Each structure stands twice: as structure tokens, then as C-alpha cells.
Amino acid sequence: MTTVQLTGTSAPVPAPAAAPAAPERRRKLGGVTRAEVGTLFAALAGSLALDWLLYERLLPFSGAQGFLILWYLLFLGFSYALGVLQWPRPVVRERLVALVAWSSGLLLAFLIVEQLGFLAVRGLPAAEHANFLTQTMNRTSATSAISSGGALHAVVGTLEQLGLATLFAVPLGIAAAVFMSEVGGRTARPVRTLVEAMTALPSIVAGLFVLGVVILTFGLEPSGFAASLALTVMMMPIVTRAAEVVIRLVPGTLREASYALGGSQWRTVWNVVLPTARPGLATAVILGMARGVGETSPVLLTSGVTAGFNGNPFAGHQMSLPLFIWTYVRQPYSAMVARGFAAGLTLMVVVLVLFVTARLIGGRRPGDLSGRQRRRIARRAAVRR
């Protein structure tokens, strides 16, 4: 309250109230503006027009693939040029990188959907019959209808071979990763070099190795077990490399805390490092299984081909889904080709089920206790009371 001196009187007069502050406007940090959308469509239209002019009128180019590639490159150039006219160059470069990332992701998603659709269209005529998963090809000829025969023997063979290969490759791969990341020493570098070399090993070489050493030298007959050994050679370096990267990401403070509490190196690795890296190790197992489940050449050389059911991987020839696909898509009969594509669709379903199972088993966050661990802690607490 202030007073204002008037002539002959002194009365307090209130000062004029200050103007109310303007309400704060929320600043939008993400999203897409109209200017960006307009620039995107203008770049698409301009690059398409210039691409058509170059292909159809000026240059002796032809082919749909070249047309699409040139359109994409022109689209990026138009986007950058139009962006420079409106925004600062750092902003334009950032949006150009985001555009490349989004377009690459959309292209990958389109290719996956296209492959799934292609397999579904070609394989559903055979896969929609119940006999495809309940019968074998033992009593089915090349000219038989699709309602006869199936891939039961190949599905069982794939599961058994992949299961044995995972049983062999995962412990060896994780043990090698622990040795290289936790133990080290002079021999760690040669082991890492050998693992890196095996990562790029052609699959046919793994099949030839098992064929020459296990089958021809030691006299083991071609079987699912021999095929699983070849798949182990392919899966083990993938599991080792991925597991080593994951183990190295475990914070060193956790190891130091374990050592400070008196834990040995073995107890630290078993109770601290591996449980913390469990989700990443599950991903490493998934990568190894993805490498092995679709291999054809090692299985072709080591398991043999059969049209009948063989549930014993240690004796006799055993079929697998990749080998089933390779055998039947080359046939000149439409029903056999349909069975091959249906087997490919089945293989993708098997891989999806395995991936989901692996993520459920190893998908808990670091520090989360399993049901068995919680029950054990509860029993100990009850005993102490």
C-alpha cells in the first residue's frame, strides 16, 4: 500500500495492480510438425519426378531395383536441400539421420512381412491339413495328394538335433566366455582369436569336419547325434562371442563387493556375474540357436535322409526341417513343393516358440529372484524364527 500526496489532503490511494503474468506454454520436445511433414512429402514427390525423368527420358537406365534405389538417394538429397532452407544445418543433419534410421527399419519390417507372407501363401495349402504334423513321408509318393504325408519326422529330428547341439554348445560357449573375460591370462588371446575365426567358418566346413573325423575316422554312422555335433561347431562361437560381451558389461563394483565380503572368484562368477548377465546370456543362446536351426549343409553330410520316423538320434538316419525343405522344394511336383514351403513355415514357428521360451526363462531383470529362490529364503527365515 502506497500513499499519493494530493493538494490539501493526504489519503492513501492504492497503486495500480500489476498485469497478470502470461500463462506458461508447454514446450513440445518431440513429435512431427506440419513443416516437417510438408517437407517430407515435397521431397518424395520431387525425387520421384526427377527419378522418372532420369530413367524414362534422359539416361539409358532400366530395372525396378535401380529405380527404387535412385529414388531413395534422390529423396535423401531433396530432404537435406529442403531442410537447409528452413532449419539450421545441425538440425537438418539430425533429422536426416533419423530419416535414414526410420526408413531402414521400415524396409526391414517390410522384408520380414513379405517373406512371411510368401511362405504362408506357398505353404498353407499343405500346412492347413492336420496330416502334415501327424504323418511322415514313409508311405507317400511324389504324386500323392497333399492330404497324404507330412513332416512329423522332420520336426522331431530338428528338435532333437537342436536340443543336443544346445546342450553341447551352451556350456562350452559360456565357459569359454567366462575364461576370456574373468580369468584371462596369456592363453585368453589365442582362444579369442580362435573363436573369432570359427565365427566366420562356412557351415559346409563344419559338416566336412564331423564327416571326416567322427563318421569316417571313428566309424560313427550318420545320425542325428552326428548332425548335432556339426551344429555345435556352428553354434559354439556365436554363443561365446555374445556371452563374452554380456559378461564384460557387468559392473565391476559388483565383483568388488563380492570380493570384499570374502567370496572367491568362482563364487563371484557363479553367484554374482552370471545371474546379473542372465538376460544377455539368454540372448546369446537365442543367437546360437538361430544360427544352428536353419543349417542345411552340415545336416546333409552327417544325418542322412530318410522318409520314415526315427526318434533315436544316436542310431540311423534322421530327417530335419532344413533338410526336408532342401529335398522337396527341388521336386518337379507341386504337392512336394507345397510340402517344402509348409516345412519352412513350420520351421519359422518352431524358431518363434524357442525364442519366446528362452526369453521367458532368462528375461528377468538383474536382481529379480526366481520362485525357487524366494521359497528358499522364506524357509530359512522360518527356521531362524
Secondary structure as GFF3:
##gff-version 3
##sequence-region A 1 385
A	DSSP	beta_strand	3	6	.	.	.	ID=ss1
A	DSSP	beta_strand	9	12	.	.	.	ID=ss2
A	DSSP	alpha_helix	34	53	.	.	.	ID=ss3
A	DSSP	pi_helix	54	58	.	.	.	ID=ss4
A	DSSP	alpha_helix	64	84	.	.	.	ID=ss5
A	DSSP	alpha_helix	89	127	.	.	.	ID=ss6
A	DSSP	three_ten_helix	130	133	.	.	.	ID=ss7
A	DSSP	alpha_helix	152	178	.	.	.	ID=ss8
A	DSSP	pi_helix	179	183	.	.	.	ID=ss9
A	DSSP	alpha_helix	188	199	.	.	.	ID=ss10
A	DSSP	alpha_helix	203	210	.	.	.	ID=ss11
A	DSSP	pi_helix	211	217	.	.	.	ID=ss12
A	DSSP	alpha_helix	224	248	.	.	.	ID=ss13
A	DSSP	alpha_helix	252	260	.	.	.	ID=ss14
A	DSSP	alpha_helix	265	268	.	.	.	ID=ss15
A	DSSP	pi_helix	269	273	.	.	.	ID=ss16
A	DSSP	alpha_helix	274	276	.	.	.	ID=ss17
A	DSSP	alpha_helix	278	293	.	.	.	ID=ss18
A	DSSP	alpha_helix	297	302	.	.	.	ID=ss19
A	DSSP	alpha_helix	321	328	.	.	.	ID=ss20
A	DSSP	alpha_helix	334	362	.	.	.	ID=ss21
A	DSSP	alpha_helix	371	384	.	.	.	ID=ss22
###
